[in-house]
Amino acid sequence: MSDRIGKILSHDAGPFWQFVKYGAIGALATAVQAVAFYTLAATALRCLTPDDVAVRLLGLPAASVPESVRALRFAAATALGFAVSNVLCWLLNRAFVFRAGRYRWWTELALFLLVSGTAMALATALSGFLIASCGLMTTLAVLVEVAVSFFFNFILRKFVIFKG
C-alpha cells in the first residue's frame, strides 16, 4: 500500500494521478487565496455587499460602496491573495506534480507567476466586469475567477513551464 502511495506522490505517477494531485494542490492554494481574500474583503478592502453569501453565512461585515469601487477592491484583494497562494502552489507543484528542470528555478518561478498572473488578470477582469455591469455577487465572481484560472494555468504549467 505504501509503495502505491509513494508512486502516486512521485513525479512518475501517470497523467490521471498528475491531474488529481494538481487539483488537490489547486484546492489547497484556492483555500489559502480564499482565506486571504475574505480576510481583506471583510476588513481593509471592504467589498462584500449585504446580500453576499459570505456575509449571510459567515457573518462577515458588508460595505455600502459604489459598484465600481467594489470591483476595484475585489481586484486588489484578489491580487494580494494571489501572491501568497501562488508561491505555495509553485512549491507544491514542483515537489509533487511536475518535474522541474526545464528552466532554472528563478526563471521557472517567474514564468509560473507570469502565467498565474495572466490567468488571474483575465479572470479578475471578467469577474470585475460581471460585478460592475451585472451586479454579480462577489462570491459568485470568485467562483468564476477560480474556474477560468484553473484550466488556463494547468495547460500552460504542464506544457510550457514544467517538464510535463
VMD Tcl script that draws the C-alpha trace (Angstrom):
set ca {
  {0.00 0.00 0.00}
  {2.75 2.47 0.92}
  {4.58 1.67 -2.35}
  {1.43 2.58 -4.28}
  {1.03 5.86 -2.37}
  {4.72 6.60 -2.92}
  {4.26 6.02 -6.66}
  {1.20 8.28 -6.76}
  {3.04 11.05 -4.91}
  {6.11 10.74 -7.14}
  {6.69 12.52 -10.41}
  {6.32 9.12 -12.12}
  {2.58 8.95 -11.47}
  {0.52 8.71 -14.64}
  {-1.49 11.55 -16.18}
  {-4.61 10.75 -14.13}
  {-2.79 10.99 -10.80}
  {-0.88 14.03 -12.01}
  {-4.20 15.79 -12.66}
  {-5.59 14.62 -9.29}
  {-2.52 15.96 -7.45}
  {-2.70 19.20 -9.44}
  {-6.35 19.54 -8.45}
  {-5.63 18.84 -4.77}
  {-2.82 21.38 -4.69}
  {-5.02 23.81 -6.57}
  {-7.77 23.29 -4.00}
  {-5.32 23.98 -1.17}
  {-3.96 27.08 -2.92}
  {-7.52 28.21 -3.61}
  {-8.38 27.81 0.07}
  {-5.33 29.89 1.03}
  {-6.32 32.54 -1.51}
  {-9.94 32.49 -0.30}
  {-8.92 32.99 3.33}
  {-6.66 35.89 2.33}
  {-9.33 37.33 0.01}
  {-12.19 37.18 2.51}
  {-10.00 38.50 5.31}
  {-9.20 41.54 3.17}
  {-12.72 41.82 1.69}
  {-14.18 41.96 5.20}
  {-11.59 44.32 6.69}
  {-9.14 46.56 4.83}
  {-10.68 46.31 1.35}
  {-14.34 46.09 2.24}
  {-16.09 44.83 -0.89}
  {-18.82 42.50 0.35}
  {-22.45 43.50 -0.06}
  {-25.22 42.73 2.45}
  {-26.71 40.08 0.13}
  {-23.40 38.25 -0.39}
  {-23.40 34.59 0.63}
  {-20.24 35.06 2.72}
  {-21.90 37.89 4.66}
  {-25.04 35.86 5.30}
  {-23.39 32.52 6.11}
  {-20.21 33.64 7.85}
  {-21.42 36.89 9.36}
  {-18.72 38.92 7.62}
  {-19.24 42.69 7.57}
  {-20.77 44.25 4.46}
  {-19.87 47.57 2.86}
  {-22.05 50.06 1.03}
  {-19.81 51.34 -1.75}
  {-20.41 52.04 -5.45}
  {-20.09 49.02 -7.77}
  {-17.00 50.49 -9.46}
  {-15.23 50.88 -6.08}
  {-16.29 47.36 -5.08}
  {-14.90 45.99 -8.35}
  {-11.51 47.69 -7.73}
  {-11.37 46.47 -4.14}
  {-12.27 42.97 -5.35}
  {-9.32 43.11 -7.76}
  {-6.91 44.32 -5.05}
  {-7.99 41.63 -2.56}
  {-7.68 39.01 -5.31}
  {-4.16 40.17 -6.23}
  {-2.92 40.04 -2.65}
  {-4.40 36.59 -2.05}
  {-2.90 35.51 -5.36}
  {0.63 36.41 -4.31}
  {0.52 34.29 -1.18}
  {-1.27 31.30 -2.67}
  {0.81 31.10 -5.84}
  {4.17 30.84 -4.13}
  {2.74 27.94 -2.11}
  {1.24 26.45 -5.28}
  {4.55 26.66 -7.17}
  {6.44 24.91 -4.38}
  {3.90 22.08 -4.10}
  {3.50 21.61 -7.87}
  {7.27 21.42 -8.22}
  {7.54 18.89 -5.39}
  {4.61 16.59 -6.27}
  {3.18 17.16 -9.75}
  {5.53 18.41 -12.44}
  {9.20 17.76 -13.00}
  {11.35 20.81 -12.53}
  {14.32 21.41 -14.72}
  {13.12 22.89 -17.99}
  {14.36 26.26 -16.66}
  {16.44 27.46 -13.72}
  {14.30 27.77 -10.59}
  {14.08 31.58 -10.68}
  {13.04 31.56 -14.34}
  {10.55 28.81 -13.60}
  {9.09 30.78 -10.68}
  {8.92 33.95 -12.78}
  {7.11 32.08 -15.59}
  {4.82 30.41 -13.08}
  {3.86 33.78 -11.60}
  {3.56 35.35 -15.06}
  {1.18 32.62 -16.24}
  {-0.74 32.71 -12.97}
  {-0.85 36.49 -13.06}
  {-2.14 36.48 -16.61}
  {-4.82 33.94 -15.71}
  {-5.74 35.95 -12.62}
  {-5.84 39.23 -14.56}
  {-8.08 37.77 -17.27}
  {-10.35 36.03 -14.79}
  {-10.45 39.04 -12.44}
  {-11.22 41.39 -15.33}
  {-14.09 39.13 -16.35}
  {-15.32 38.92 -12.74}
  {-14.93 42.68 -12.24}
  {-16.90 43.27 -15.42}
  {-19.64 40.94 -14.20}
  {-19.73 42.77 -10.85}
  {-19.76 46.27 -12.36}
  {-22.14 45.61 -15.26}
  {-24.41 42.86 -13.95}
  {-24.18 43.33 -10.19}
  {-22.85 39.77 -9.80}
  {-22.45 38.72 -6.18}
  {-18.80 38.92 -5.05}
  {-18.73 35.26 -4.03}
  {-20.02 34.16 -7.46}
  {-17.35 36.36 -9.07}
  {-14.73 34.48 -7.02}
  {-16.04 31.16 -8.40}
  {-15.81 32.49 -11.98}
  {-12.24 33.61 -11.30}
  {-11.26 30.21 -9.87}
  {-12.73 28.20 -12.76}
  {-11.17 30.31 -15.51}
  {-7.77 30.37 -13.78}
  {-7.71 26.62 -13.06}
  {-7.88 25.49 -16.70}
  {-5.69 28.26 -18.09}
  {-2.97 27.53 -15.51}
  {-2.98 23.73 -15.88}
  {-2.46 23.83 -19.65}
  {0.37 26.38 -19.55}
  {2.07 24.91 -16.49}
  {2.05 21.41 -17.94}
  {3.17 22.24 -21.45}
  {5.23 25.43 -21.10}
  {6.70 25.79 -17.60}
  {7.43 22.31 -16.26}
  {8.55 19.07 -17.86}
  {5.01 17.68 -18.04}
}
mol new
graphics top color blue
foreach p $ca { graphics top sphere $p radius 0.5 }
foreach p [lrange $ca 0 end-1] q [lrange $ca 1 end] { graphics top cylinder $p $q radius 0.2 }
display resetview
